[in-house]
Amino acid sequence: MATILVKNLPEDLLKELKRLKIELGCRTWAELLAKLVESEATILLREEKLEEMRSGVRDYLKLRRVVSTRWTGRPSTLEEIKRSRRHEKG
């Protein structure tokens, strides 16, 4: 069986890999690697990350509402280009 040597692994990444190894019930690093490769499309997220993503989506939607209510007239790409060019000259 071949051996893999990994150098200069950041500490936070090593902690995350150790956590995954325990959560997935892997006894060896090889088992963990095999499970990660097999799961290729599966993304494991912690609850904090999910909450950060939810918060980001909520903030984006709030911003969209604010921009939409303050927008004057019908949105036009041409007008926005002209407005941005006037801003650049000033």
C-alpha positions in Angstrom: 0.0 0.0 0.0 1.3 3.5 -0.9 2.1 6.2 1.7 1.0 9.8 1.3 3.0 12.6 3.1 1.3 15.9 3.6 3.4 18.9 4.7 2.6 22.5 5.8 -1.1 21.7 6.6 -2.7 24.8 8.3 -3.7 24.1 11.9 -7.4 25.0 11.3 -7.6 22.6 8.4 -6.1 19.8 10.5 -8.6 20.4 13.2 -11.5 20.3 10.7 -10.1 17.0 9.2 -9.8 15.5 12.7 -13.4 16.5 13.5 -14.6 14.9 10.2 -12.6 11.8 11.0 -14.4 11.4 14.3 -17.9 12.4 12.9 -17.6 9.9 10.0 -16.4 7.1 12.2 -13.0 6.7 10.4 -10.3 4.8 12.3 -7.5 5.8 9.9 -6.7 8.8 7.7 -6.9 6.5 4.7 -10.5 5.7 5.6 -11.3 9.4 5.9 -9.7 10.1 2.5 -11.7 7.3 0.9 -15.0 8.6 2.3 -14.2 12.1 1.2 -13.4 10.9 -2.3 -16.5 8.8 -2.5 -18.8 11.6 -1.3 -17.3 14.0 -3.9 -20.5 16.1 -4.3 -21.6 16.0 -0.7 -20.8 19.1 1.3 -20.6 19.0 5.0 -21.4 22.3 6.7 -21.5 23.1 10.4 -24.5 24.9 11.8 -22.5 28.1 12.3 -21.6 28.2 8.6 -25.2 27.5 7.6 -26.4 30.4 9.9 -23.8 32.7 8.3 -25.1 31.8 4.9 -28.7 32.4 6.0 -27.8 35.7 7.5 -26.0 36.7 4.3 -29.0 35.9 2.2 -31.3 37.8 4.6 -29.0 40.9 4.4 -28.9 40.7 0.6 -32.7 40.6 0.4 -33.0 43.5 2.7 -30.5 45.5 0.6 -32.4 44.6 -2.5 -35.6 45.9 -1.0 -34.0 49.2 0.1 -32.4 49.7 -3.4 -35.7 48.9 -5.1 -37.7 51.4 -3.0 -35.2 54.2 -3.5 -34.8 53.6 -7.2 -36.2 56.5 -9.3 -38.2 55.6 -12.4 -37.8 52.5 -14.4 -34.4 50.8 -14.2 -32.3 51.3 -17.3 -28.8 50.1 -18.0 -28.1 53.0 -20.3 -29.1 55.5 -17.6 -26.9 53.8 -15.0 -23.9 53.9 -17.4 -24.4 57.6 -18.0 -24.8 58.2 -14.3 -21.6 56.3 -13.4 -19.7 58.2 -16.1 -20.9 61.6 -14.7 -19.8 60.4 -11.2 -16.3 59.4 -12.6 -15.8 62.9 -14.1 -16.8 64.7 -10.9 
